[in-house]
Amino acid sequence: MVADDEKHIVELIKFTLEKDGHNLVCVYDGGEVVNKALQANPDVIILDIMLPGMDGFEICKQLRKIEKLKDMPIIMLTAKDSELDKVVGLELGADDYITKPFSPRELAARVKARLRRKAAFRQAGDEIVLGELVIRPSNFQVLVRGAEVNLTVKEFELLKILSTSPGKVFTRDFLLDTIWGIDYPSDTRTVDVHIRHLRLKIEENPAEPCYIETVRGLGYRFRKDRPA
């Protein structure tokens, strides 16, 4: 799905992605995006921020609250290029952020990467149990003290990478390159934002995390010993 009120942009995206075999649903009014997404259940959505009816930030927030759509990759494509806008978009649950003017082939590559990662987690392996934390990669499920928590795709990818190698330090650069892609036009603060959100969801006290530890000057690691 592509949601943008600039019809020439939509046509350019449609032409580019249909050449790769994708079928597109096009929406031009922000007020229609959530309902159209519920009907179409798209594999990925390309979302402008400055839409009539409802802006992309609010749309992103609403999509992440819907069980059926909470894991759908969201790529924000917008002329809003300030660092604050990028941080807000990522904090609201966007998986990627591209600024206009943009390269159609780069966008196609980002879409392909999002779909590939989504498929990989659908096919992932067995249950991981670490203290009161249970990770079930095969069905994208995480339980904390018996209660299911809802993670975005990026949060789940971070948790899975960290938890499968307890005690190993992962640098911010490694996590950024592995999860967002080596050509992702951002910096390591993107990783910090997602780690903060992840801690809010899985840690009993995010200010004193017992699962994900910060290694000052390097990055993050998952505790090797089971939390008490």
C-alpha positions in Angstrom: 0.0 0.0 0.0 1.2 3.5 -0.8 -0.5 6.5 1.0 0.5 9.9 -0.5 -1.6 12.8 -1.8 0.9 13.7 -4.6 -0.5 11.6 -7.5 2.7 11.8 -9.6 4.6 10.4 -6.7 2.1 7.5 -6.3 2.3 6.8 -10.0 6.1 6.7 -9.9 6.1 4.3 -7.0 3.4 2.2 -8.6 5.3 1.9 -11.9 8.6 1.0 -10.0 7.1 -1.6 -7.7 4.8 -3.2 -10.2 7.9 -4.0 -12.3 9.1 -6.0 -9.3 5.8 -8.0 -9.3 4.1 -6.2 -6.4 0.4 -5.3 -6.4 -0.4 -1.9 -5.0 -3.3 -0.3 -3.2 -3.1 3.5 -3.5 -4.6 5.9 -1.0 -4.6 9.7 -1.3 -6.4 10.8 1.9 -5.0 10.2 5.3 -8.4 9.6 6.8 -8.9 6.5 4.6 -5.6 4.8 5.3 -6.4 2.8 8.4 -9.7 1.4 7.1 -8.1 0.6 3.7 -5.2 -1.2 5.5 -7.7 -3.2 7.5 -9.5 -4.2 4.3 -6.4 -4.9 2.2 -4.0 -6.3 4.9 -0.9 -5.2 3.0 2.5 -6.7 3.4 4.1 -3.3 3.7 2.9 0.4 3.6 4.7 3.4 2.2 3.3 6.3 4.2 3.6 10.1 3.6 3.5 12.3 6.7 1.8 15.4 5.3 -1.5 13.9 4.3 -5.0 15.5 4.3 -7.5 14.1 6.7 -4.9 12.5 9.1 -1.2 12.9 9.1 1.2 10.0 8.8 2.4 10.2 12.5 -1.2 9.7 13.7 -1.8 6.9 11.1 1.3 5.1 12.2 0.2 5.3 15.9 -3.2 3.9 15.1 -1.8 1.1 12.9 0.5 -0.1 15.7 -2.5 -0.4 18.0 -4.3 -2.9 15.7 -3.5 -6.5 16.3 -3.9 -7.5 12.7 -1.5 -4.8 11.5 0.9 -4.3 14.4 3.7 -6.2 12.6 3.2 -4.7 9.2 6.4 -2.9 8.0 5.9 0.9 7.7 8.2 2.9 5.5 7.7 6.7 5.9 8.4 8.6 2.7 8.2 12.3 3.2 9.6 15.8 2.5 10.0 16.3 6.3 13.7 15.8 6.7 14.5 17.1 10.2 16.2 14.9 12.7 13.2 15.4 15.1 10.7 14.2 12.5 12.8 11.1 11.9 13.1 10.3 15.6 9.3 10.9 16.1 8.5 8.6 13.1 10.7 5.8 14.4 9.4 6.2 18.0 5.9 5.8 16.7 6.7 2.5 15.1 8.0 3.2 11.6 10.5 0.7 10.3 12.2 2.9 7.8 12.3 6.7 7.0 13.1 8.0 3.5 13.1 11.7 2.6 12.0 13.2 -0.7 13.4 13.6 -3.3 14.1 9.9 -3.4 15.5 7.2 -5.7 12.7 4.9 -6.9 15.1 1.9 -7.1 16.3 2.6 -3.5 12.7 2.6 -2.3 12.2 -0.7 -4.2 15.3 -2.2 -2.4 14.0 -1.0 1.0 10.6 -2.6 0.3 12.3 -5.9 -0.7 14.4 -5.8 2.5 11.4 -5.2 4.7 9.5 -8.1 3.1 12.5 -10.4 3.3 13.0 -9.7 7.0 9.3 -10.1 7.7 9.3 -13.5 6.0 12.5 -14.6 7.8 10.8 -14.1 11.2 7.8 -16.0 10.1 10.1 -19.0 9.4 12.4 -18.6 12.5 13.1 -21.4 14.9 12.2 -22.7 18.4 11.1 -21.1 21.6 13.7 -19.2 23.7 13.2 -19.1 27.4 15.3 -16.7 29.6 13.9 -16.4 33.1 10.5 -14.9 32.9 11.0 -13.9 29.3 9.7 -16.3 26.6 10.4 -15.6 22.9 8.6 -17.6 20.2 10.2 -16.6 16.8 8.0 -18.9 14.8 4.8 -16.9 15.6 6.4 -13.6 16.5 5.3 -13.8 20.1 7.0 -12.5 23.3 5.7 -13.3 26.8 6.9 -11.5 30.0 5.8 -13.1 33.3 3.1 -15.0 31.3 1.6 -11.9 29.7 2.0 -11.3 25.9 3.7 -8.0 24.9 3.3 -6.4 21.5 6.6 -5.6 19.8 7.2 -3.9 16.5 9.2 -5.8 13.8 12.4 -3.8 14.7 12.0 -4.4 18.4 11.5 -8.1 17.9 14.6 -8.2 15.6 16.7 -6.5 18.3 15.4 -8.8 21.0 16.0 -11.9 19.0 19.6 -11.0 18.0 20.5 -10.0 21.6 18.8 -13.0 23.3 20.3 -15.7 21.0 23.8 -14.7 22.1 23.6 -13.9 25.9 26.7 -12.2 27.1 27.9 -11.1 23.7 28.3 -7.4 23.1 26.6 -6.1 19.9 27.8 -2.7 18.8 25.3 0.0 17.7 26.8 0.0 14.3 26.4 -3.8 13.9 22.8 -3.6 15.0 22.0 -0.7 12.7 23.6 -2.4 9.7 22.1 -5.8 10.5 18.5 -4.7 11.2 18.1 -1.5 9.2 20.6 -2.3 6.4 24.1 -1.0 5.7 22.8 1.8 3.5 20.2 3.1 6.0 20.5 6.9 6.1 20.5 7.4 9.8 22.8 7.1 12.8 23.1 4.8 15.9 20.6 6.9 17.9 18.0 4.9 15.9 19.2 1.8 17.8 19.0 3.6 21.1 15.4 4.8 20.5 14.3 1.2 19.8 16.2 -0.3 22.8 14.5 2.3 25.0 11.1 1.2 23.7 12.0 -2.5 24.0 13.0 -2.0 27.6 9.7 -0.3 28.4 7.9 -3.4 27.2 10.0 -6.2 28.7 11.7 -4.8 31.7 10.1 -4.6 35.1 12.1 -1.5 35.8 13.4 0.1 32.6 15.6 2.4 34.5 17.5 -0.6 36.0 17.2 -3.2 33.2 17.8 -6.9 34.0 17.7 -8.2 30.5 19.3 -5.7 28.1 22.5 -4.1 29.4 24.2 -1.0 28.0 27.9 -1.5 27.5 29.2 2.1 27.6 30.9 3.3 24.5 30.1 0.1 22.6 26.5 -1.0 22.5 24.3 -3.6 24.2 24.3 -7.2 25.4 21.8 -9.6 26.8 22.5 -10.8 30.4 24.2 -14.2 30.4 22.8 -15.1 33.8 19.1 -15.6 34.3 17.4 -12.5 36.0 16.3 -13.2 39.5 
